[in-house]
Amino acid sequence: MMGLFDRKPQEALTRLDLPQSCVGAPLPSLVADEHTLFACYLLEALDPDWDGSTVRMLDADSSGEPMAVLKIRPCRAHLFGPPNEEAIAGHRLAKLGLEPFSAFEVTGSAWIADLERANRVHRNHDRAPYDRLRHFIFTFHDSVLEFVSEDFEVTITSGSVRDTLRRLIDEL
């Protein structure tokens, strides 16, 4: 017999109002330990004088680039990888409106419910901390980042991805 807390959650997406990730090469990068996740990615920065006839190549050492840094502490879980923008329709949340180059909160998260259910085997299991958890998803050009935490902070900065990652390692 299924209990009250065993029902499958009704998931929904709420779009987050955050600066747009770069649609060409956001270069999302992560630094993490057991309790903290930092994620950084380049932001869309259009040159008003750009005529569309050239391509600007960026890499992790490109300096002076606008970027977002997410500080997720405590991070209870995270996933990073496929699908890319061309295959986003294959993501399990696509039917709810998941789109590339966006950020969302997943309400009624099945992932959080699974984490809580798995922890029930612990003799001192307490459901209350799971009620405070939130599920977030960021979609990029070639990857998706999902994480579970109570909240996260966003800082807008500029620099190179590589230098930012080095700084974030020191903050762990």
C-alpha positions in Angstrom: 0.0 0.0 0.0 1.3 3.4 -0.9 1.7 5.9 1.9 1.1 9.7 1.8 4.8 10.4 1.2 5.2 7.7 -1.5 3.0 9.4 -4.1 4.7 10.6 -7.2 5.3 14.3 -7.0 3.6 16.6 -9.6 6.6 18.3 -11.1 6.4 21.8 -12.7 9.0 24.3 -13.9 9.2 28.0 -12.9 11.6 30.1 -15.0 14.2 32.0 -13.0 15.0 35.6 -13.9 18.8 35.4 -14.3 21.2 37.0 -16.8 21.2 35.0 -20.1 24.1 32.5 -20.5 26.1 32.8 -23.7 24.3 31.0 -26.5 27.5 30.2 -28.3 30.1 29.1 -25.8 29.0 29.5 -22.2 31.8 27.2 -21.0 30.0 26.1 -17.8 32.5 24.8 -15.3 32.1 23.4 -11.8 34.2 23.2 -8.7 32.9 21.1 -5.8 33.5 19.3 -2.6 31.2 17.3 -0.4 29.2 20.3 0.7 29.7 23.1 -1.7 29.2 23.5 -5.5 30.5 26.5 -7.4 29.4 26.8 -11.1 30.5 29.6 -13.4 29.4 30.3 -17.0 29.9 33.1 -19.5 27.0 35.5 -20.1 25.6 36.6 -23.4 27.3 39.9 -24.2 26.4 41.3 -27.6 28.5 44.0 -29.1 26.1 46.7 -30.4 28.5 47.3 -33.4 28.6 43.6 -34.4 27.4 43.1 -38.0 27.1 39.3 -37.8 29.8 38.6 -40.4 32.5 37.3 -37.9 32.7 34.7 -35.2 34.3 35.5 -31.9 36.1 32.4 -30.4 36.2 32.1 -26.7 38.0 29.6 -24.4 38.7 29.2 -20.7 41.6 31.7 -20.9 39.6 34.5 -22.6 39.9 37.4 -20.3 37.5 40.2 -19.3 34.4 38.1 -20.2 31.2 38.7 -18.3 30.2 35.6 -16.3 27.8 34.4 -13.6 29.2 32.5 -10.6 26.7 30.4 -8.6 27.5 29.5 -5.0 25.5 26.5 -3.9 26.0 25.7 -0.2 25.0 23.3 1.0 24.7 21.4 -2.2 22.9 18.1 -1.5 23.3 16.6 -5.0 24.2 17.7 -8.6 24.2 16.4 -12.1 26.1 17.8 -15.0 26.2 16.6 -18.6 23.9 15.9 -21.5 21.6 16.7 -23.2 22.8 19.5 -25.4 20.5 22.2 -26.9 19.7 20.0 -30.0 18.6 17.1 -27.8 16.9 19.0 -25.0 13.5 17.5 -26.1 14.8 14.2 -24.8 15.2 15.5 -21.2 12.6 14.1 -18.9 11.4 17.7 -18.0 11.1 18.9 -21.6 7.4 18.2 -21.7 7.1 20.7 -18.9 8.7 23.5 -20.9 12.4 23.0 -20.4 14.3 25.1 -22.9 17.9 25.7 -23.8 19.8 28.7 -22.4 17.5 29.1 -19.4 17.3 28.5 -15.7 14.4 27.0 -13.8 13.2 25.8 -10.4 11.6 22.3 -10.5 8.7 22.3 -8.0 7.3 19.0 -6.8 10.7 17.5 -7.6 10.7 13.7 -8.1 14.5 13.8 -7.5 14.1 15.3 -4.1 11.4 12.7 -3.3 13.9 10.0 -4.4 16.6 11.4 -2.2 14.3 11.5 0.8 13.0 8.0 0.1 16.5 6.5 -0.2 17.5 8.0 3.2 14.6 6.4 5.0 16.8 3.4 5.7 18.8 5.5 8.1 17.6 4.8 11.7 17.6 8.5 12.6 15.9 9.6 9.3 14.1 12.9 9.5 11.9 14.1 6.6 11.9 17.7 7.7 15.3 18.8 6.1 14.0 17.5 2.7 11.1 19.8 2.9 13.5 22.8 2.7 15.3 21.4 -0.4 14.8 22.9 -3.9 15.7 21.5 -7.3 17.2 23.9 -9.9 18.1 23.3 -13.5 20.3 25.4 -15.9 20.4 24.6 -19.6 23.4 25.5 -21.7 24.6 25.0 -25.3 26.2 21.6 -24.8 25.1 20.6 -21.3 22.6 20.8 -18.4 23.3 21.5 -14.7 20.9 20.3 -12.1 21.3 20.7 -8.4 19.5 20.2 -5.1 20.0 22.8 -2.4 18.0 25.1 -0.1 19.1 28.0 -2.3 22.0 29.5 -4.2 23.7 32.9 -4.7 24.5 34.5 -8.0 27.4 36.9 -8.5 28.0 38.7 -11.8 31.7 39.2 -12.4 34.2 39.3 -15.3 37.5 37.6 -16.1 38.6 34.3 -17.5 36.8 31.0 -16.6 40.2 29.4 -15.7 41.2 32.3 -13.3 37.7 32.2 -11.7 37.9 28.5 -11.1 41.3 28.9 -9.4 39.8 31.5 -7.1 36.8 29.3 -6.4 39.0 26.3 -5.4 40.5 28.5 -2.8 37.0 29.2 -1.4 36.1 25.5 -0.8 
